[in-house]
Amino acid sequence: MPQLLPTPWFMTLVFAWAVFLCFAPAKVKSHSFSNEPASVKTQKLEKTSWNWPWS
């Protein structure tokens, strides 16, 4: 059975992984998001205490 002979399949696996590891990171790094997150100004909020009717 040809599946049990590792010689041709192992080199195919090695070359496939080599191509994947060489080209996939470049493709992922070059991806740009269509809407970049904008920085939001931080505002100091007023701190008010709550007046509970039962306290």
N, C-alpha and C positions, 0 to 999 in steps of 0.2 A: 504494500500500500504506500503511495507517495506521501501521505500525511505523516508517516513515521520516520521519514528521512529528513533530518533537521538541516541538512546542508543548504538546499536552495531557499528554504523558508526562513532560516535564521538570518541570512544576508538580506532578504527582502524586509524582514522586520527591522533590522539595524538601519538600513537605508531609509525606510519609511519614518522611523523615529528621528533620524538625523535631519531629514527634510522638515519634519514637524517642529523640531526644536530650533532649527535655524530660521525658519520663515514665520512661524506663528507668533513669537514675541514681537517681531517687527510690525506685524499686522495689528496686533493688539495695542502696541504703543502708539501707532499712528492714528488710532481711532480718536475722533474728537466728538464731544457731546454737542448736540445742537443748541442746547440752552445751558450755558455755563452758570453756575450759582453766583448770584450777586451778593456782595457783602452788605449786611444790614447794620445800620447804625444802632449802637446799643444806647438805650435811653434809661435814665434813672427813673424808676417808678416811685410814686409816692406810696409810703407805707402808712396805712391807716389801720387803727385797731377796730375790731368788730365790737359792737355793743349788743351783747346777747340779752334778750329780755329776761332770761331766768338766772342770770348771774348777778 
